[in-house]
Amino acid sequence: MPSLDPLALSGIRFYQRFLSGRKGFRCAHAALYGGETCSAAIARIIREEGLRPGRRRIAARFRECRAAHELLRVGSPLAFGTNGPRVRGVCCCGPIPIPFRCG
């Protein structure tokens, strides 16, 4: 059976090139902590380990993004310079949209 890694990486590249810039926001994890977005992190994991072997790290990143969303949504003091939600969006990758607001 052929590997799904090239297909997944192509999908991520397509998303990053044609969709990500049009939505006008970053994923909650990158908005809160800085660093790479979820799509960049997932692509890196796939390149390092492969899609199937890296699925636990990929799922962990989505959990971290969701937790970051919650911190941003409630205007946590950890959300640097925020006084509550100011930007609305959807997590940058994954088959299920994760609504969030971030500062």
PyMOL commands that set and color helices and strands:
alter all, ss='L'
color gray80, all
select helices_A, chain A and resi 5-23+28-33+38-49+55-73
alter helices_A, ss='H'
color red, helices_A
select strands_A, chain A and resi 87-90+99-102
alter strands_A, ss='S'
color yellow, strands_A
deselect
rebuild
show_as cartoon
